Amino acid sequence: MALTRDFRETIQADAKRDPAFRRALLSDALESLLSGEVALGKELLRDYINATVGFPKLAQQTKLHVKTLHQMFGPSGNPTASNLFEIVAYLQRAEGVRFEVRSTRAALRRKQKPYARRVKAIASAGLGR
Protein backbone atom coordinates (compact mmCIF):
# COMPACT_ATOMS: atom_id res chain seq x y z
CA MET A 1 0.00 0.00 0.00
CA ALA A 2 1.59 3.24 -1.12
CA LEU A 3 1.20 6.09 1.32
CA THR A 4 0.09 9.47 0.08
CA ARG A 5 2.26 12.52 0.55
CA ASP A 6 -0.30 14.04 2.94
CA PHE A 7 -0.22 10.93 5.12
CA ARG A 8 3.59 10.94 5.29
CA GLU A 9 3.57 14.63 6.18
CA THR A 10 1.06 13.93 8.95
CA ILE A 11 3.26 11.14 10.33
CA GLN A 12 6.30 13.42 10.27
CA ALA A 13 4.42 16.25 11.97
CA ASP A 14 3.14 13.91 14.70
CA ALA A 15 6.61 12.45 15.23
CA LYS A 16 8.19 15.88 15.56
CA ARG A 17 5.52 17.06 17.97
CA ASP A 18 5.00 13.97 20.15
CA PRO A 19 7.95 12.01 21.63
CA ALA A 20 5.67 9.13 22.67
CA PHE A 21 4.41 8.78 19.11
CA ARG A 22 7.99 8.84 17.83
CA ARG A 23 9.06 6.06 20.22
CA ALA A 24 5.95 4.03 19.37
CA LEU A 25 6.73 4.37 15.66
CA LEU A 26 10.25 3.06 16.22
CA SER A 27 8.96 0.29 18.47
CA ASP A 28 6.36 -0.78 15.90
CA ALA A 29 9.01 -0.83 13.18
CA LEU A 30 11.28 -3.11 15.21
CA GLU A 31 8.41 -5.34 16.29
CA SER A 32 7.33 -5.72 12.65
CA LEU A 33 10.85 -6.73 11.62
CA LEU A 34 11.12 -9.26 14.44
CA SER A 35 7.76 -10.82 13.60
CA GLY A 36 8.76 -11.33 9.97
CA GLU A 37 6.84 -8.41 8.48
CA VAL A 38 9.97 -7.03 6.84
CA ALA A 39 8.29 -4.80 4.24
CA LEU A 40 6.18 -3.10 6.91
CA GLY A 41 9.15 -2.79 9.28
CA LYS A 42 11.30 -1.15 6.60
CA GLU A 43 8.50 1.24 5.66
CA LEU A 44 7.98 2.26 9.29
CA LEU A 45 11.72 2.72 9.78
CA ARG A 46 11.87 4.86 6.65
CA ASP A 47 9.04 7.04 7.99
CA TYR A 48 10.76 7.26 11.37
CA ILE A 49 14.09 8.25 9.83
CA ASN A 50 12.45 10.89 7.62
CA ALA A 51 10.60 12.32 10.62
CA THR A 52 13.59 12.41 12.96
CA VAL A 53 17.28 12.30 12.07
CA GLY A 54 16.88 12.29 8.30
CA PHE A 55 18.79 10.19 5.78
CA PRO A 56 21.74 12.60 5.34
CA LYS A 57 22.58 12.56 9.06
CA LEU A 58 22.03 8.80 9.26
CA ALA A 59 24.42 8.36 6.31
CA GLN A 60 27.00 10.47 8.10
CA GLN A 61 26.69 8.47 11.32
CA THR A 62 26.71 5.02 9.70
CA LYS A 63 29.25 5.78 6.95
CA LEU A 64 26.76 4.49 4.35
CA HIS A 65 25.87 6.50 1.26
CA VAL A 66 22.48 8.26 1.36
CA LYS A 67 21.36 6.49 -1.82
CA THR A 68 22.32 3.15 -0.31
CA LEU A 69 20.18 3.89 2.75
CA HIS A 70 17.21 4.91 0.57
CA GLN A 71 17.56 1.68 -1.40
CA MET A 72 17.83 -0.42 1.76
CA PHE A 73 14.53 0.91 3.06
CA GLY A 74 12.81 0.94 -0.32
CA PRO A 75 10.25 -1.70 -1.38
CA SER A 76 12.85 -4.02 -2.95
CA GLY A 77 15.67 -3.18 -0.54
CA ASN A 78 17.38 -5.94 1.37
CA PRO A 79 19.60 -4.53 4.13
CA THR A 80 22.21 -6.80 5.63
CA ALA A 81 21.76 -7.68 9.28
CA SER A 82 24.96 -5.84 10.10
CA ASN A 83 23.76 -2.59 8.49
CA LEU A 84 20.26 -2.92 9.90
CA PHE A 85 21.44 -3.48 13.48
CA GLU A 86 23.95 -0.63 13.21
CA ILE A 87 21.14 1.67 12.08
CA VAL A 88 18.79 0.48 14.82
CA ALA A 89 21.51 1.00 17.44
CA TYR A 90 22.09 4.55 16.22
CA LEU A 91 18.36 5.34 16.14
CA GLN A 92 17.98 4.09 19.72
CA ARG A 93 20.86 6.29 20.86
CA ALA A 94 19.48 9.29 19.00
CA GLU A 95 16.03 8.75 20.51
CA GLY A 96 17.42 8.03 23.98
CA VAL A 97 15.73 4.64 24.27
CA ARG A 98 16.85 1.04 24.45
CA PHE A 99 14.56 -1.73 23.28
CA GLU A 100 14.83 -5.26 24.62
CA VAL A 101 13.57 -8.48 23.11
CA ARG A 102 11.72 -10.77 25.47
CA SER A 103 10.02 -14.04 24.88
CA THR A 104 6.26 -13.82 25.29
CA ARG A 105 6.23 -17.24 26.89
CA ALA A 106 8.88 -16.19 29.43
CA ALA A 107 6.98 -12.99 30.19
CA LEU A 108 3.83 -14.99 30.82
CA ARG A 109 5.69 -17.38 33.11
CA ARG A 110 6.99 -14.51 35.22
CA LYS A 111 3.47 -13.18 35.70
CA GLN A 112 2.19 -16.51 37.02
CA LYS A 113 2.31 -17.16 40.71
CA PRO A 114 4.92 -19.72 41.82
CA TYR A 115 2.29 -22.33 42.67
CA ALA A 116 0.73 -21.94 39.21
CA ARG A 117 4.06 -22.86 37.60
CA ARG A 118 4.39 -25.88 39.86
CA VAL A 119 0.85 -27.09 39.07
CA LYS A 120 1.52 -26.64 35.37
CA ALA A 121 4.80 -28.59 35.62
CA ILE A 122 3.09 -31.45 37.48
CA ALA A 123 0.25 -31.56 34.93
CA SER A 124 2.64 -31.60 31.96
CA ALA A 125 4.64 -34.43 33.53
CA GLY A 126 1.47 -36.52 33.80
CA LEU A 127 1.67 -36.71 37.58
CA GLY A 128 -1.63 -34.97 38.21
CA ARG A 129 -3.79 -37.93 37.18
N, C-alpha and C positions, 0 to 999 in steps of 0.2 A: 504494500500500500504506500503510494507516494504521498508525502506530506505536502500540503500547500505552503506557500511562502508565509501567508498570514499565520498559519498554525505554528510554524517554526519561530516566527517573530514573537508570538505569544509565549512559547516555551522559554525563549531567551529572556524575555522581559520578566517572567515569573522567576526564573533562576537568578537573575540579577537582584531582584527585589527580596526574595524569600530564601534565606539560608537552609531552612528545613526542606523546602522543595528541591533545592539544589542537591542536598545530601540524599534525598529520596530518589532523585533521578539517577545519581551515581550508583546507589544501592540497587535499584531496579536493573540497571545495565549489567552490573556484576552478577546479580542473581539470574538474569536471563542467560548469560554466558555459561554459568555453572550448571544450569538445568538443560543445556543443549540447544537453546534457542539463540544460536549464534547470530543470525541476521538481525534479530530484534536487539540483541545486546550491542552489536556494532552500531546500529542506528541510534540507540539511546546514548551510547558513548560519544558518537559524533555530535549529537545535539548538546550533550553536556560540555564537550570541549568548545564548541562554538559559543556557548553561553557563558563560559567562564574564562579559561586561560587563553583560548584561541589556538589555532593550528600553528601560527608562526612562533609563538612562545614555546609551545610543546615541542616543535622541531628543534628549537635552540636548546632546550633542556635535555632532549633525548638523543641529540646528534643525528636525527633522521631528517631527510629532506621533506619539506612541506608537502610536495606532490606525493611522496611515498606514503605519508600519513593519510592524506586524502584517499589514496587508493586502498590503503589497508582497511579503512572504515567505510568504503564504498560498497555497493551491493555485491560485487564479485571479488572484493578484497579478501585476502586470506593471511592475516597477520601471523607471524611465528609466535610461539608461546613466549619466547624470550622478549620480543618487542612488546607484546601485549602486557606482560607482567611488569615490564619496566615502565610502561605508560601508566598502568593502574597504580603502581607504587608512587609515581610522581603526582598523579591526580589526588591520591589520598593525602600526600604531604601538603599539596597546594590547598586542599580543602580543610586540612587540619583534622582529618578523621582517620581511623584505622578499622577496616572491616575484618571480621574473623569468620571463618567457615566452621560451622558446627553441624554435626550429624543430627538430623531430626529425631532419629531413634534415641540417640544419647540424651538429647534435650528432654525427651519425654520420660526417659528413665529417671533423670534427676528430679523431675517434678513429682514422681510417685513417692509415696511414703515407703520407708524401709520394709515394712511388713508386706506391702503390696508386691515388691520385687521378690520377696521370699516366697510368697504364695504362687506367684507366676512361675518361679524357678521350679517349685515342687510340682506344679501342674504340668509343666513341659517335660519333666523327667518321668512322668507317669506314676508318680508316687501318691498322687491325691485320690486314687481310685479306691 
